[in-house]
């Protein structure tokens, strides 16, 4: 069932992702012009042009994510004792790392950097990195392997870290990390990820 959900979620996202929707509109307008449906095609092209202008001139994506990003306090005050720290993958480019034989990361690498910072601050905390790959065709290249190499190159003690490398999406991050952590009710854990992931993740982590 989990495999079916994974494949369906990937296929649905291919259809509804904003960039693919724009491409679908272009193709639709082209087909309609070919069929002689000029009026409908014109309306589609007008809508498409308006969308492209808005996306070009204004940070639409940032505006949409801002309410989710600001639901949580930035740099909250932490207690003196933390039992565990979990970081979710996101910035690691496993295929490009393999291709160029050097660590390749993206614009959410602050997750890994903050993970190391907090690991140094709480040397007794359990450490978990969670992330396999969301790729449909390159399942052999894992984010956890990239993170391990990154930590090693920065002289971080990777023997402290449990690397969960089987998860393929955020839902599986939560499920597999929870199984690895097995947190007690009295324990205090830190979860490091992008803020707009948190509402969905809380359903899986909080019991």
C-alpha positions as CSV (number, residue, x, y, z in Angstrom):
1,X,0.0,0.0,0.0
2,X,2.8,2.4,0.8
3,X,4.4,1.7,-2.6
4,X,1.1,2.4,-4.3
5,X,0.7,5.7,-2.4
6,X,4.2,6.7,-3.3
7,X,3.7,6.1,-7.0
8,X,0.3,7.8,-7.1
9,X,1.6,10.8,-5.2
10,X,4.5,11.2,-7.7
11,X,2.2,10.9,-10.7
12,X,-0.4,13.3,-9.3
13,X,2.4,15.9,-8.6
14,X,3.5,15.6,-12.2
15,X,0.0,16.7,-13.2
16,X,-0.6,19.4,-10.7
17,X,2.9,21.0,-10.1
18,X,2.8,24.7,-11.2
19,X,5.5,24.4,-13.9
20,X,3.7,21.3,-15.4
21,X,0.4,23.1,-15.3
22,X,1.8,26.0,-17.3
23,X,3.2,23.6,-19.8
24,X,-0.2,21.9,-20.0
25,X,-1.9,25.2,-20.8
26,X,0.6,25.9,-23.6
27,X,0.0,22.5,-25.1
28,X,-3.8,22.9,-24.7
29,X,-3.7,26.3,-26.5
30,X,-1.6,24.9,-29.3
31,X,-3.9,21.9,-29.8
32,X,-7.0,24.2,-29.8
33,X,-5.4,26.5,-32.4
34,X,-4.7,23.5,-34.6
35,X,-8.3,22.4,-34.2
36,X,-9.5,25.9,-35.1
37,X,-10.8,26.7,-31.7
38,X,-9.3,30.2,-31.7
39,X,-11.5,31.9,-29.2
40,X,-10.9,29.3,-26.4
41,X,-7.2,29.2,-27.3
42,X,-7.1,33.0,-27.0
43,X,-8.6,33.0,-23.5
44,X,-6.1,30.3,-22.4
45,X,-3.2,32.3,-23.8
46,X,-4.4,35.5,-22.1
47,X,-4.6,33.6,-18.8
48,X,-1.2,32.1,-19.3
49,X,0.4,35.4,-20.2
50,X,-1.2,37.0,-17.1
51,X,0.1,34.2,-14.9
52,X,3.6,34.4,-16.3
53,X,3.7,38.2,-15.9
54,X,2.6,37.9,-12.2
55,X,5.1,35.1,-11.5
56,X,7.9,37.1,-13.1
57,X,7.2,40.4,-11.4
58,X,6.1,39.2,-8.0
59,X,7.4,36.5,-5.5
60,X,4.1,34.5,-5.6
61,X,5.7,31.4,-4.2
62,X,7.1,33.2,-1.2
63,X,3.8,34.9,-0.6
64,X,2.0,31.5,-0.6
65,X,4.5,29.9,1.8
66,X,4.9,32.8,4.2
67,X,1.9,32.0,6.4
68,X,3.2,28.5,6.8
69,X,6.7,29.6,7.5
70,X,5.7,32.1,10.1
71,X,3.5,29.7,12.1
72,X,6.5,28.7,14.1
73,X,9.0,30.8,16.1
74,X,12.4,31.4,14.5
75,X,15.3,30.3,16.8
76,X,13.1,29.4,19.8
77,X,14.7,29.2,23.3
78,X,15.7,25.6,23.9
79,X,16.0,23.8,27.2
80,X,19.3,22.8,28.7
81,X,18.6,19.1,28.2
82,X,17.6,17.7,24.8
83,X,17.3,13.9,24.4
84,X,17.4,13.7,20.6
85,X,17.7,15.6,17.3
86,X,16.1,14.5,14.0
87,X,16.9,16.3,10.7
88,X,15.0,15.6,7.5
89,X,16.7,15.5,4.1
90,X,16.0,18.1,1.5
91,X,19.1,19.8,0.2
92,X,21.2,16.8,-0.7
93,X,21.5,16.0,-4.5
94,X,22.4,12.3,-4.4
95,X,22.7,11.8,-8.1
96,X,24.8,14.9,-8.8
97,X,27.0,13.9,-5.9
98,X,27.6,10.5,-7.5
99,X,28.1,12.0,-10.9
100,X,30.7,14.6,-9.9
101,X,32.1,12.7,-6.9
102,X,31.7,15.7,-4.6
103,X,29.0,16.8,-2.2
104,X,26.2,18.6,-4.1
105,X,23.6,20.4,-2.0
106,X,20.7,22.8,-2.6
107,X,19.2,25.8,-0.9
108,X,18.0,24.1,2.3
109,X,21.4,23.0,3.5
110,X,20.8,25.0,6.6
111,X,19.1,22.0,7.9
112,X,22.3,20.0,8.0
113,X,24.3,22.9,9.3
114,X,21.9,23.5,12.2
115,X,21.9,19.8,12.9
116,X,25.6,19.8,13.4
117,X,25.4,23.0,15.5
118,X,22.9,21.6,17.8
119,X,24.7,18.2,18.0
120,X,27.7,20.0,19.3
121,X,25.6,21.9,21.8
122,X,23.9,18.7,23.0
123,X,26.7,16.1,23.0
124,X,24.5,13.5,24.8
125,X,21.6,13.8,22.4
126,X,20.6,10.9,20.1
127,X,21.1,12.0,16.5
128,X,19.0,10.8,13.5
129,X,19.3,11.8,9.8
130,X,16.3,10.8,7.8
131,X,16.3,10.7,4.0
132,X,16.5,8.2,1.2
133,X,15.3,9.4,-2.2
134,X,12.1,10.6,-3.8
135,X,13.3,9.7,-7.2
136,X,11.2,7.2,-9.2
137,X,14.1,5.9,-11.3
138,X,17.3,6.4,-9.2
139,X,16.5,4.7,-5.9
140,X,20.1,3.7,-5.4
141,X,21.2,7.3,-4.7
142,X,20.4,8.2,-1.2
143,X,20.3,11.6,0.6
144,X,21.6,9.9,3.8
145,X,24.8,8.9,2.0
146,X,25.4,12.4,0.8
147,X,24.8,13.8,4.3
148,X,27.2,11.3,5.8
149,X,29.9,12.3,3.4
150,X,29.2,16.0,4.1
151,X,29.5,15.5,7.8
152,X,32.7,13.5,7.4
153,X,34.3,16.2,5.2
154,X,33.4,18.7,7.9
155,X,35.1,16.5,10.6
156,X,31.8,15.7,12.3
157,X,31.7,12.4,14.2
158,X,29.3,10.4,12.1
159,X,29.4,7.5,14.5
160,X,27.0,9.5,16.7
161,X,24.4,9.6,13.9
162,X,21.8,7.0,12.9
163,X,21.2,7.3,9.2
164,X,17.7,6.4,8.0
165,X,18.1,5.9,4.3
166,X,14.8,4.2,3.2
167,X,12.3,7.0,3.3
168,X,11.0,8.3,0.0
169,X,8.9,11.3,1.0
170,X,8.0,13.4,4.0
171,X,5.4,11.0,5.3
172,X,8.0,8.1,5.4
173,X,10.5,10.5,7.0
174,X,8.2,10.8,9.9
175,X,7.3,7.1,10.1
176,X,10.8,5.7,9.8
177,X,12.4,8.4,12.0
178,X,9.8,7.7,14.8
179,X,10.7,4.0,14.6
180,X,14.4,4.7,14.9
181,X,14.0,7.2,17.7
182,X,11.4,5.4,19.8
183,X,11.0,8.5,22.0
184,X,9.7,8.2,25.5
185,X,6.9,10.5,26.6
186,X,9.2,12.4,29.0
187,X,11.9,12.9,26.4
188,X,12.5,16.2,24.5
189,X,13.4,16.0,20.9
190,X,14.2,18.6,18.2
191,X,12.9,18.2,14.7
192,X,14.8,20.1,12.0
193,X,13.1,20.7,8.7
194,X,11.5,23.4,6.6
195,X,8.7,25.2,8.5
196,X,6.0,24.5,5.9
197,X,6.5,20.8,6.4
198,X,5.6,20.9,10.1
199,X,1.8,20.8,10.1
200,X,1.7,17.5,8.2
201,X,4.7,16.0,10.1
202,X,3.1,16.7,13.5
203,X,0.4,14.2,12.7
204,X,3.0,11.5,12.4
205,X,5.4,12.4,15.2
206,X,2.9,13.4,17.9
207,X,1.0,10.5,19.4
